[in-house]
Amino acid sequence: MSRKASDSMGPLGAHVSIAGGLEKALERGESLGCESIQIFTKNQRRWKAGPLTEDAIDRFERVFQTTNIRQVIVHDSYLINLAREELKHKRRLEKEYDESIGEN
């Protein structure tokens, strides 16, 4: 009887690129044999990013249904550092944080 690594260790996964669209991350994870992937939802080193479109979300959900990926973990921007002391960045940090958790 064949067993997956996830049967005893949890899902096997990798941090994969979203270059070319969020759905590409699923395809990359699938090609690596992953059951779980971790992604950034936008460029992790820039403040400005457009919102996710309904079309992008639909493509991601369609591809997700065709893969063996069962878990997607979202990694937030490296720029968010809530412990940062400089007040000049406080509003930007708070805005970015609120957007990342859907409170915009």
Stockholm file with secondary structure:
# STOCKHOLM 1.0

chainA/1-104         MSRKASDSMGPLGAHVSIAGGLEKALERGESLGCESIQIFTKNQRRWKAGPLTEDAIDRFERVFQTTNIRQVIVHDSYLINLAREELKHKRRLEKEYDESIGEN
#=GR chainA/1-104 SS CCCCTHHHHCCCEEECCCTTCHHHHHHHHHHTTCSEEEECSSCTTCSCCCCCCHHHHHHHHHHHHHSSCCEEEECCCTTCCTTCCCGGGHHHHHHHHHHHTTCC
#=GC SS_cons         CCCCTHHHHCCCEEECCCTTCHHHHHHHHHHTTCSEEEECSSCTTCSCCCCCCHHHHHHHHHHHHHSSCCEEEECCCTTCCTTCCCGGGHHHHHHHHHHHTTCC
//
